Amino acid sequence: MKTTTILLKVLPEKQEEFEALVSQLVKDVNANEPDPKIYEVRKCQDDPLSYFYFFSFADDAAQQSYQDADYHTTMSPKALACLDGDPVFVEYDSFY
């Protein structure tokens, strides 16, 4: 299983747009992806402009399928335009 976390911050004037984009993305993932084991996005309590993604897929092929999906490739540039700085990605592998 492959897990990814992403930490990011959005521009204040883009927060509403970002949340709408991500809310739709989560719906699309849950409706269309056969192998997401976990797909969660949370807003920081202490900094409401900071967000944390946590998602796991069964394998690299399942994650690649998600990354190549039309809804993901259409949404990503729009969401990136909402960010204040670069997102921080960390990849994890299961060890058990």
N, C-alpha and C positions, 0 to 999 in steps of 0.2 A: 504494500500500500504506500502511496506517495501523498504527503501532506505539504501544503504550502500555507504560509501566513504572509499577510501583507499589512504593513502599517502605512497609513497615509493621512494627509491633512488636506482639507478643502478650503477654497477661498470663501470668505463669509457670504459674498454676493452670489455664490454658485451652490450653496448648501442645499437649497430646495431642489434645484435641478439634479444635483448629484444623488440625493436620496430617492428621487423619482426614478432615475436611471437604474440605480442599484436594486430598488424594490422590484422593478420589472425584470431585471436580470435574474434575481433569485426565483421569481415565479417561473421564468423560462427554464432555468436549470431544473427545478423540481418537476416541471411538466415534461421535459424532453430528454434529460440525461438518464440513461439506465444505470450508471455505475457511480454516481456521487455518493460516497459513504457519509460525508458531512459537507455541508455548504452553508456557512454562517457569516454574517456581517454584523458587527456591533459598533455602536457609537460610544466613545469614551465619556464616562460620567463627569470627569474633571475638566475635560476639554471637548465640548460638543462639536468641534470642527475636526476632531481626530477620529479615525475609523480603523477597525481591525477586521480583516478577513481571515477566516480559518476554513480551509477546505481540503478534503481528502478524496482521492479517487482510487479505484481498485488497482489500477496500474497506469503505466505511461500512456498506453493507447487510449484509455478512457479519458485521461486528462487532455490529451491532444485532440480528441473528438470534441470536448468542451471548448477548447481554445479555437478550434476551427469552425464552430457553429456560427451560422449567420447572425443570430441574435447577439452573440458575444463580439464578433468582429465589427458589427454595426455600432454597438454600445461603447466599446472600449475607447475610441478616439474622443467621443463626447464626454465620457467620464474623465479621461486624462486632461481635458481642457478645463475641468473644474478644480484641479489639484493645485495646492500651494506647495511647490517643490516636488521632488521625486519620491515615488513610493519605495518602501523598503521591503524587498521580497526575501523570505527565508524558506528553503526547502528542507524537508525532513523525510527520512526513511524509517520504516518500522524495523525494529530490531528483535521482535519476538513473533 
